[in-house]
């Protein structure tokens, strides 16, 4: 049914939990494809034993390039992007599929909801592979009250493969991955996608960034500047005025309303863009070398 793409970086203990949860808790049979960065921890041997297809790079190329490489092995109509530190909850795929049937076309971006960001939640269910209490989690996760929401930019997400290929997948200049989700959404927006919906009952447990982001702590700030330089607006501006992120009104989106606050915030974006253009040599060099892909 789906091609589930999982980039991993010497994270075998979590990857096993992720893959086992997909096989255990999916309604349908899916193609799982892993991109292995380095794989010094026995990941490749595990995948070979389980007969799971994979792509491989000898170094960490980040989640963007890793996912793009793995997608080349996809044989299904829909691409699901997953972190390697997810535990997929029962019927996650059925919820995606039922929503897709309602939409009746391929111009959409749907995502599930990650459980585990709150400290009290992770303490209850376990915050690492050793302490994770699977049975307790399965008996209690539905007690967490959540709603469908507007303007999703998060994994796990699903898009039609044709749409994914049309926009070129993830933009690899956002190495190792921060900023790549809203960048993908901006590319989809420019292809007239107006459905960006998070589904409350499509849930995963998240062990909190134990995946590819083992790099400088300042990269989130750098990625925000890169997005602003590339699109001339900030991530926050895009999510607030275009995606209406966080709203529980999940109607099909329209173009932004040109309010006074919109104009004020847009001017701020232009000023910040000008500052980056004049003074940020690293980002300008990426642009001049054609490393920034639109």
N, C-alpha and C positions, 0 to 999 in steps of 0.2 A: 504493500500500500504506500508507505512513505520510505524515503531514504533518510536515515537519521545520521547526521554528520557530527562526529565527536573528535575535536582536537585534544590531544593529551601530551603531557610533558613530564615523563618519569613519575607518573602518578597512578601506578597500577592498582594499589589498594582501593582507591576511589573509583577507578575505571571499572573494576570488577563489580562493584556495587551498582554502578550506573547500568552496565550491560545486563546484569542479572535482573534488575528492576524492570527494564524494558521487556525482557523475555517473559517475566513473571506476570506483569501487570498490564500488558497490552491486550486489547481486544482482537487486533488483527496481527498478521505476520508482516514484519518490516525488514528492509535491508539496512543493516547497521554497517557504517563505514567509519573507520577511525583514521585520523592522521596522527602519526607518531613523530613527535619531535624528540630526537636523540634515541630514546628507547633503551636507556642503559639499565633499566630496572627489570628487564624480562618481559616488557610489554609485547614485543613482537612474537616471542615464543608463545605467550598466552593467546594472542590473536590467531596464530597458526593452528594451535591446538583446537581452538573453538571454531576454526574455519571462517573467521570474520575478515572480510577484505579491508585492506588498509593502504594508505600511502605513507611514505617515510622520507624524512630529511635528517641528515646526520647532525644538524644543529637545530636550535630552537628558532624557527622562522615566524613564530607568532601564530595566533589563532586565525588571522585574516588569510594569509597565504596557505596555511594548513587546511582550512576549510575549503578554500578554492581548489586546492589540489585533490582533496578527497571527493569533492562534488563531481570531478571528472569520471569517477567510477560509478556514479549514480545510474540506476536503471528504473527508477520510479518517477511518477509525475510530480511529486511534492517533496520539497527539501525541508527537513526539520533540523534546526541547529541546536545542539546541546552542549553544555559544559560537561567535562568529565567527572565533575563532583556533584552531579544530580542523582537523586533517587526519584524515579518516575512513579507517580501514584496510580492506583488502579483506574483503568478506562480513560486515561489521559488522551489516547488516540481517538477513541470513540467521540469524545467531546469535540476535538478538532474536526473530525470527519462530519459530524452532524451540523456543525456551523458552516462548513464549506458547502454542504448540500443546500443550506438555506440561501447562501449568497448567489449561487448559480452562475458565477463567472470566476475568472482567475485573477482579477485585480484586487488582491487583498494582502494584508499582513496581519496574521493572528499570532497571539502568544499565550502561553500559560502564565501561571503565577508561581513565584518562588516563595517557599516557606522556609524560615530559618534565619532571617536577617535580625530578628529581635532576640536579644540575649536570653530572655526568659523562655523563649521557644526552643532555642538551641540547647539550653540547659535541661529542658524537659525531655527532649528526644535524643540528645547526644550531639556534640559539636565536632566529632571526628569519626573516622571509620571504626575505631576501637570501641567507642562509647555509644554508637548509634543503636537504638533499641527499636528494631524494625517492627516487631509485633505491637509494641506499645504505640508506635507512630501510626500504624495502619488502623488501630482501634480508636484513635483519637483525632487524626488530622482533619476529619470533616467537621469536627466541633468548632474549628476556627472559622468564624463567619467572614466571608469575603463576597465582593460584588464584581460583576463584569465592569470594566473601566475603559475609558477612552485614551487613545494616544500612547499605546504600548510601544516601547523600544527594546524590550528585554527578551532574553531566552527563557524557556525554549520557545522558538518561533517557527512558524511554518509559512512558506510561500510556494507558489507554483514554480516548477523548475524552469519553464519558459521565461517567466518574469525574472527569476534569479539570474539566468544567463544573459538576458537582455540588458540588465544594469551592471553586469560584470561581477556579481557577487560582492564580497567584502572588498573595500578599498585597502590595498596592502600598505599604503603609506601610513596607516594608523597602527603600525607595529608598536607593541605586541597585540593590541586589541582595544584599548580604551578609545572611546569616541567612534568606533566602527559601527555600532548599532544605530545611533541617530544619523550617521552618514548614509548608511544603507537606506534608512527611511526617507531621507531627503531625496536620494536617487529614485526611490519608488514614487515619492510625491510628484517628481518631475515627469514620471510616466503615467500620471493621472490616477494613481492609486489614492483612494479616499477612505478606505476602511483600514483602520489601525486599532485593533480591538484586543484587549486582554480578557481571557475567559477564566472566570473565577473557579470553575470546577475542574479545569485542566491544571493540575498541580504537580509540582516537584518539590522535594526537599533539597535544600542547597547547603552544602558544607562550607560555603563562604570563601570563594576565590582561592581555592587550593589548586589552581590550574596553571595557566600560562603567564600570569602577571608577576613573575618573579624578576622584577626589574626596578628601575629607579622610581621612587615614590612620587616624584614630580611629574610623571608622565601624564596623569589625568589633566593637569594644568596645560601641559604642552598640547595634548590632544584637543582641548577646548580651543586653544589658539589656532591650531591647524584647521579645525572645522570652520572657525570664523573667517580665516583667510580664504578658505576654499569656497565658501558659500555666501560670504559677505554678511551673514547674520550669525548670532551665537546659538549654541545648542539650546540654552534656556529660552531664547526668543522663539526658535523653531518649535519647541515643545509647547510653549505657552500659547502662541498665536496660530500655529498651523495645526498641530496635533491635538491641542486642548488636553494635554496629558493630565491625568488624575480625575477628570470629570467622569461621573457615572452616567452621563448621557452618551450612549454609544451609537447615536445615529451616524449616517454617512456624513463625512466632513465636507465643508465648503471652504472657499478661499477665506483668508483672514478678514476680520472686520477692521476697517480703517478708522479706529478710534483715536482720540487724542493720546491716550497712553501708548497705543501701538506706534504712533509717529515719534513720540518721545523716546521710546525704547529702541526704535529703529535708528534714530540719530545717534544714540549711544553706541549701537553696534558699528555704525560707520566710522565713528571716532576711534573706537578700539581697532577696527580694521586698518585704518590709516596708520595708527601707531605701530602695528605689527609690520605693515608694509615698509615703514621707514626704518625700523630698528631691529626686527627679528631676522637675522641673516640666515639662520638654520632653516626656517620655513621658506624664505624667499629662494634659497638655493634649491629646495625640493621642487618648487614651482618652475624655476628656470631650467632644471634638468628634466622636466616633464615627468616627475615622480608622482605628482598629484593627479589622480585620475577622476574625471567627471562622468 
